[in-house]
Amino acid sequence: MKILLSEGAAEAFAELPESTKKRAARSIELLVQHPRIYPVRRRGVMKGYRYFIARGHLVYYGLSSDEVRIAAIIPAVMRRA
């Protein structure tokens, strides 16, 4: 199973704090062995994507027969301006 990051997800990952990167990396490593471990989003813009939470960020991914594609990494809660 290959892990691929979209261009936007790669940029977002690079900007995460180190502790969040480590947490996300551990969860991504699990996807190689257990790609369906996390739940599927049932509504909203990312409907149909699986996701997990890494220290306040949602990491969305999709599956194909031989790869996991990390589609987006977004803050789990938007802060007020």
C-alpha positions in Angstrom: 0.0 0.0 0.0 1.5 3.4 -1.1 0.8 6.6 0.8 0.4 9.7 -1.4 -0.1 13.3 -0.3 -1.9 15.8 -2.5 0.0 19.0 -3.1 -2.2 21.0 -0.7 -1.9 18.3 2.0 1.9 18.2 1.6 2.0 22.0 2.1 -0.3 21.8 5.1 1.7 19.0 6.7 4.9 21.0 6.3 3.3 23.9 8.3 2.1 21.8 11.2 3.8 22.0 14.6 6.3 19.2 15.2 4.1 17.4 17.8 1.2 17.4 15.4 3.4 16.1 12.5 4.6 13.2 14.7 1.0 12.3 15.8 -0.2 12.4 12.1 2.8 10.4 10.9 2.0 7.6 13.5 -1.6 7.5 12.3 -0.5 7.5 8.6 1.8 4.6 9.3 -1.2 2.6 10.6 -2.9 3.2 7.3 -0.4 0.9 5.5 -1.6 -2.1 7.4 -5.2 -1.1 8.2 -6.4 1.5 5.6 -10.1 1.3 6.8 -9.3 1.9 10.5 -10.8 5.4 10.6 -14.4 6.4 10.0 -15.9 7.8 6.8 -17.3 11.4 6.8 -21.0 11.1 6.2 -21.8 14.7 5.3 -20.3 18.0 4.3 -17.6 19.0 1.7 -15.4 16.0 2.6 -18.3 13.5 2.4 -17.0 10.0 1.6 -13.5 10.6 2.7 -12.1 8.8 5.8 -10.5 10.9 8.5 -8.6 11.0 11.7 -7.7 13.8 14.2 -4.1 14.7 14.9 -3.8 17.3 17.7 -6.6 19.6 16.5 -6.3 19.0 12.8 -8.4 16.7 10.6 -6.6 14.6 8.1 -8.8 13.4 5.3 -7.9 10.5 3.0 -9.3 8.3 0.2 -8.5 4.7 -0.7 -7.9 2.9 -3.9 -6.8 -0.8 -4.4 -3.1 -0.1 -3.8 -2.8 3.4 -2.4 -3.9 5.8 0.3 -4.2 9.4 -0.8 -4.1 12.1 1.9 -6.4 14.7 0.4 -6.5 17.5 3.0 -5.3 18.6 6.4 -7.4 21.3 8.0 -7.8 22.7 11.5 -10.5 20.8 13.4 -11.8 24.0 14.9 -11.7 27.4 13.3 -10.6 30.2 15.6 -12.5 33.5 15.7 -10.8 36.5 14.1 
